[in-house]
Amino acid sequence: MNKQLDVALSGPGGPYPMSMEVDPIRAFRNRKIPLAHGSGEIPAVGFGTLIPDAVAAKRAIKAALETGFRHLDCAELYRNEAVVGDAMREAFEAGTVQRAELFVTSKLWNNNHRPERVRPALVASLRRLQLDYLDCYLVHTPFAFKPGDELDPRDAQGQPIYDTGVTLIETWRAMERLVDEGLCRSIGLSDIGLEKLKEIVAAARIKPAVVEVECHPYLPEWELLEFCRQEGIVLLAFAPLGHGMKPRITDHPVIQAIAQRIHKSPSQVALAWAVERGGAFLTTSTSPGHIRENFEVSPLPEDAMREMRGGIATKVRFNAVIETGVPGFVPRVM
Ligand SMILES: NC(=O)c1ccc[n+]([C@@H]2O[C@H](COP(=O)([O-])OP(=O)(O)OC[C@H]3O[C@@H](n4cnc5c(N)ncnc54)[C@H](OP(=O)(O)O)[C@@H]3O)[C@@H](O)[C@H]2O)c1
């Protein structure tokens, strides 16, 4: 049941050509979306490495790889790329997975937006991750901070110090050169709104392949998704479970009712929703049970997708990073 077929999906899965297996459940978990800009395919089911404790991070990443996750999301900002690198190396050595089967993303942090800082930042990430190329490199946020080694430069009033001496398109040009050099196979943006994304898409020589933003049933980002579909950009959802914060996505009665009907957990329904729309998701857990549960997603019936679109009125952005470039988990009901 492992045979690969290339099919073009329409309907709720979107217009992307998808590489699929014959068994529909395995095909769903292992779905890979070809990147229209740059090379490679991004696994729709991804595991985030934002786990502050090093021991827990290494254990969770190894468990995720053993479970079947083939897509890891990293960042300089997470200050643990070396730990991720150790976990990957041990998994390669144990034969759990080979480098070529894994899709690894990292991100350029705000203090490195000046064009001359972009390549050294990527090379430093590669060194920490013990890799010789990335599958995708993202501009972590469109906000440039004061150039230098401080990740979180602040003024005397405690406000972030922004850098007005560089524009996002100048940073993007330096990102494009990384693809030319083969240091990363694709590039993208994160924590960006639709208007700014349109500007980059219009000016880019190599268009963004991936846009990573907060996205879940309480923040569905339909307009952004539509634009991404038109432009062949993959919408990669972070916080697909709302960072596990209240109001809990998994407590919503529509999601709970669907979960009961299709014999899956509410978390699996929320995660499957991201894939059914033609996108990808990143979830994070330190619990072996949750890691397994999050990988074991299955297709959602069309009526469930309709119910979620029409029946969930709750609107919440859990993470304010898109507003200031400052990472945080500030709950804010819109
Ligand atoms: N681009 C950006 O600015 C940005 C921002 C934030 C995050 N990210 C990326 O996105 C990744 C995903 O993190 P996230 O917080 O956004 O993920 P999330 O899946 O929305 O939330 C993770 C939280 O949910 C809990 N959880 C996970 N699976 C569960 C399950 N099956 N049942 C119940 N609870 C569950 C986890 O706790 P347990 O450990 O107890 O399972 C954890 O507290 C990060 O690691 C990072 O790579 C990117």
The ligand as an ORCA input file, in Angstrom:
! r2SCAN-3c Opt
* xyz 0 1
  N       6.485     31.471     12.955
  C       6.196     31.781     14.186
  O       6.211     32.945     14.586
  C       5.826     30.690     15.153
  C       5.240     31.028     16.371
  C       4.920     29.986     17.251
  C       5.179     28.665     16.914
  N       5.780     28.382     15.714
  C       6.098     26.995     15.329
  O       4.936     26.218     15.441
  C       5.224     25.058     16.215
  C       3.969     24.524     16.804
  O       3.735     25.081     18.121
  P       2.366     25.600     18.587
  O       2.386     26.010     20.004
  O       1.997     26.614     17.604
  O       1.513     24.221     18.440
  P       0.093     23.799     18.909
  O       0.021     22.360     18.464
  O      -0.991     24.735     18.545
  O       0.146     23.839     20.518
  C       1.032     23.099     21.257
  C       0.419     22.914     22.659
  O      -0.703     22.054     22.568
  C      -0.505     20.898     23.367
  N      -0.893     19.720     22.560
  C      -0.254     19.270     21.457
  N      -0.890     18.198     20.977
  C      -1.960     17.967     21.787
  C      -2.998     17.019     21.786
  N      -3.059     16.061     20.874
  N      -3.940     17.100     22.762
  C      -3.881     18.059     23.701
  N      -2.914     19.008     23.747
  C      -1.961     18.964     22.797
  C       0.952     20.855     23.732
  O       1.108     20.372     25.052
  P       1.803     18.932     25.373
  O       3.289     19.135     25.219
  O       1.376     18.650     26.765
  O       1.259     17.937     24.377
  C       1.363     22.317     23.639
  O       1.127     22.951     24.870
  C       6.320     25.523     17.164
  O       7.050     24.479     17.740
  C       7.150     26.352     16.221
  O       7.983     25.492     15.454
  C       6.082     29.379     14.827
*
